[in-house]
Amino acid sequence: MAEPPVGEPEPRRPPGAAGARRRLTIARLFGLDRSGPPPAATQSGSPLRPWTIPNAIGFTRLALIPVFLVVALSSGDGNSALAATLFAVIGWGDYADGIAARVTRQYSRLGALMDPVTDRLLVVSGAVVCWRFALLPRWALAILAARELLVLVLGRYGLRHGVELRINWPGRLAVAPVMGSFFFALAGLEDVGEVMLYVGLALAFVATGLYLRDGLRELRGAAPTASSSA
């Protein structure tokens, strides 16, 4: 249930002392300091710039998803150390390409588009395996899938009306327990995975509620402007 990518932007500033780029602190490196607007290179209309170090990590993550599915689905019961390791590598790769982007400043439009797609494909793949072998409660997996679909629909609706869903802290925090639930289930620790799935779902629905609240506020704020300009 991955939310938007972890890579956080460095604001563009005018030349001179006041325009010096923000220092890359430990907090910024690991995505804890998320101040500043998104980098211009990731915004709509910017070149894709596929050949960057972060995108190389992203391509590898994407290529490993079908490998994970083949290994996991051919395991017999879903409990597979290799499948769990592959899942972890693909999942942690999201943080690796975010760190690489911040260190090298190789931000790109393709990376901004590819990361959330890869994350959602990984969540779907983990859910498919866990559903197939009943490693996690199927009703909870169904709710997770419904939530992902709802966020996708909300995102599309928001884009059509000029409202962008911005990642919030509950959404960021939900990623680890949801991903962890699949990892532990694949590793044979289904009870741990089940608890983590419930924690992740709770955080995910808090995040969804905040998306709805903020989106409605933006829509209400835009309505008077639209009517006054008509």
C-alpha positions in Angstrom: 0.0 0.0 0.0 2.5 2.1 -0.9 2.1 5.9 -0.9 3.9 8.3 -3.1 7.7 8.1 -3.3 10.0 8.9 -0.5 12.4 11.1 -2.4 12.0 14.6 -1.2 12.7 17.7 -3.1 15.2 20.4 -2.8 13.7 23.8 -3.3 15.1 25.9 -6.2 16.4 29.2 -4.9 17.7 32.3 -6.7 21.5 32.6 -7.2 23.7 34.1 -4.5 24.0 33.4 -0.8 20.3 33.3 -0.2 20.0 30.9 -3.1 22.4 28.3 -1.8 21.1 24.8 -1.9 19.9 23.4 1.4 22.5 21.3 3.2 21.9 17.6 3.0 21.4 16.7 6.6 20.9 13.2 8.0 17.2 14.0 8.5 16.8 15.1 4.9 18.9 12.1 3.6 16.6 9.6 5.3 13.4 11.5 4.4 12.6 12.8 7.9 12.9 16.4 7.0 10.4 16.9 4.2 10.3 20.6 4.0 10.4 22.4 0.7 8.5 22.1 -2.6 9.0 19.1 -5.0 12.1 19.5 -7.3 11.3 21.0 -10.7 12.7 17.9 -12.4 9.8 15.7 -11.0 7.0 18.0 -12.0 4.5 17.5 -14.9 6.0 18.6 -18.2 9.6 18.0 -17.2 11.7 15.6 -19.3 11.6 11.9 -18.2 15.4 11.6 -17.8 15.4 7.8 -17.6 19.2 7.3 -17.3 19.9 8.1 -13.7 21.2 6.1 -10.7 17.9 6.3 -8.8 16.0 5.1 -11.9 18.5 2.2 -12.4 17.4 1.1 -8.9 13.8 1.6 -9.9 14.1 -0.5 -13.0 15.7 -3.3 -11.0 12.8 -3.2 -8.5 10.3 -3.4 -11.3 12.1 -6.3 -13.0 12.3 -8.3 -9.7 8.5 -8.3 -9.1 7.7 -11.1 -11.6 10.7 -13.0 -10.2 9.2 -12.7 -6.8 5.8 -13.9 -8.0 7.3 -17.0 -9.7 9.3 -17.9 -6.7 6.5 -17.3 -4.2 3.7 -19.0 -6.2 5.8 -22.1 -6.9 6.8 -22.5 -3.2 3.9 -24.9 -2.4 2.6 -23.1 0.7 3.8 -19.6 0.3 6.5 -19.8 3.1 9.7 -19.2 1.3 12.9 -17.6 2.5 13.9 -16.6 -1.0 10.5 -15.1 -1.7 10.6 -13.1 1.6 14.1 -11.9 0.8 13.1 -10.8 -2.7 10.1 -9.0 -1.3 12.3 -7.2 1.2 14.8 -6.2 -1.4 12.2 -4.7 -3.7 10.5 -2.9 -0.8 13.6 -1.4 0.7 14.7 -0.5 -2.8 12.2 2.4 -2.6 14.2 3.9 0.2 17.4 3.2 -1.6 16.4 5.1 -4.7 15.1 8.0 -2.6 18.4 8.2 -0.8 20.3 8.0 -4.1 18.2 10.8 -5.6 18.9 13.1 -2.6 22.6 12.3 -2.6 23.2 12.6 -6.4 20.3 15.2 -6.9 19.4 13.1 -10.0 15.6 13.8 -9.7 13.5 12.9 -12.7 9.9 12.9 -13.9 10.2 9.2 -14.7 11.3 8.4 -11.2 8.3 10.3 -9.7 5.9 8.3 -11.9 7.6 4.9 -11.6 8.1 4.7 -7.9 4.4 4.7 -6.8 3.5 2.3 -9.6 6.2 -0.1 -8.5 5.1 0.1 -4.9 1.5 -0.6 -5.7 2.5 -3.5 -8.0 4.5 -4.9 -5.1 1.6 -4.6 -2.7 -0.7 -6.3 -5.2 1.8 -9.1 -5.7 2.2 -9.6 -2.0 -1.5 -9.7 -1.5 -2.0 -12.2 -4.4 0.5 -14.6 -2.8 -0.9 -14.2 0.7 -4.5 -14.6 -0.6 -3.5 -17.7 -2.7 -2.0 -19.5 0.3 -4.3 -17.9 3.0 -1.2 -16.5 4.8 -3.2 -13.5 6.0 -6.9 -13.0 6.6 -8.5 -12.6 3.2 -11.1 -10.2 4.5 -8.3 -7.8 5.6 -6.6 -8.2 2.2 -9.9 -7.4 0.5 -10.2 -4.2 2.6 -6.6 -3.3 1.8 -7.3 -3.7 -1.9 -10.5 -1.6 -1.6 -8.5 1.1 0.1 -5.9 1.1 -2.6 -8.6 1.4 -5.3 -10.3 4.2 -3.4 -7.0 6.2 -3.2 -6.5 5.7 -6.9 -10.0 6.9 -7.7 -9.6 9.9 -5.4 -6.3 10.8 -7.0 -7.8 10.7 -10.5 -10.8 12.7 -9.4 -8.5 15.3 -7.7 -6.3 15.7 -10.8 -9.4 16.4 -12.9 -10.4 19.1 -10.5 -7.0 20.6 -9.9 -6.6 19.0 -6.5 -3.5 17.0 -5.7 -3.4 14.3 -3.0 -0.3 15.1 -0.9 1.3 12.3 1.2 0.7 12.8 4.9 2.5 11.2 7.9 -0.1 8.5 8.6 0.2 7.5 5.0 4.0 7.4 5.3 3.9 5.4 8.5 1.4 2.9 7.1 3.9 1.7 4.4 6.2 -0.1 6.8 3.6 -2.3 8.7 1.8 -3.2 5.5 4.9 -4.2 3.6 6.1 -5.9 6.8 2.9 -7.9 7.1 3.6 -9.5 3.7 7.3 -10.1 4.5 6.6 -11.9 7.9 3.8 -13.9 6.4 6.1 -15.1 3.6 8.7 -15.9 6.2 6.3 -18.1 8.1 5.5 -15.7 10.9 1.8 -15.3 10.0 0.7 -14.1 13.5 3.3 -11.2 13.4 2.2 -10.4 9.8 -1.5 -10.3 10.8 -0.9 -7.8 13.6 1.2 -5.6 11.3 -1.5 -5.7 8.6 -4.1 -4.5 11.1 -1.8 -1.6 12.2 -1.1 -0.7 8.6 -4.8 -0.7 7.7 -5.6 1.5 10.7 -2.9 4.1 9.6 -4.0 3.8 6.0 -7.6 4.7 6.7 -6.5 7.6 8.9 -4.4 8.8 5.9 -7.4 8.3 3.6 -9.6 10.4 5.9 -7.1 13.2 5.9 -6.9 13.0 2.0 -10.6 13.4 1.9 -10.6 16.3 4.3 -7.8 18.2 2.6 -9.2 17.5 -0.8 -12.7 18.8 0.1 -11.1 22.0 1.6 -9.2 22.6 -1.6 -12.3 22.0 -3.7 -14.3 24.5 -1.6 -11.5 27.0 -1.7 -11.3 26.7 -5.5 -15.1 27.0 -6.1 -15.5 30.7 -5.3 -12.4 31.5 -7.4 -13.9 29.6 -10.4 -17.3 31.2 -10.1 -15.8 34.7 -9.7 -13.7 34.2 -12.8 -16.7 33.0 -14.9 
